[in-house]
Amino acid sequence: MAVDSDEPEVIEPRVKAERSLATLLSDLASETVELFRQELALFKTELSEKLSRAGVGAAALAAAALIAFSGWLFLLLAAVYALAIVVPPWAAALIVGVLVLAIAGALAFYGKSRLRADALTPERTLRSLREDQAWIKERFR
């Protein structure tokens, strides 16, 4: 049979009746090992992506904490100026403090959304495992 070099070679599966039990068990073992290797590689890749995403979220939360602390210092400065009854300095410090706290709140919201539990679930790996389970059930009935 001549094979066209542009088209991939099609390998016809052997009919199940022609295959011995030893061959079937050997195929099952080798395909199971290969499937396990592929699933493990997918899991490692997906876990790495999820941990990277969690790292970004943790960094955003750390930045939010630092900025919130800076805002707190400005609010304390505003309280000191207000008690001293100096209108222009405390008003300016209050505006800056509120602005800094607003930025911290936005960063905290962003960081929290990056750390949600459902965002860290290895969805592709779970879907692939379900597909593999269905394939194995169908193949070895």
Buried (B, 14 or more C-beta within 10 A) or exposed (E): EEEEEEEEEEEEEEEEEEEEEEEEEEBEEEBEEEBEEEBEEBBEEBEEEBEEBBEEBEEBBEBBBEBBEBBBEBBEBBBEBBEEEEEEBBEBBBEBBEEBBEBBBEBBEBBEEBBEEEEBEBEEBEEBBEEBEEEBEEEEE
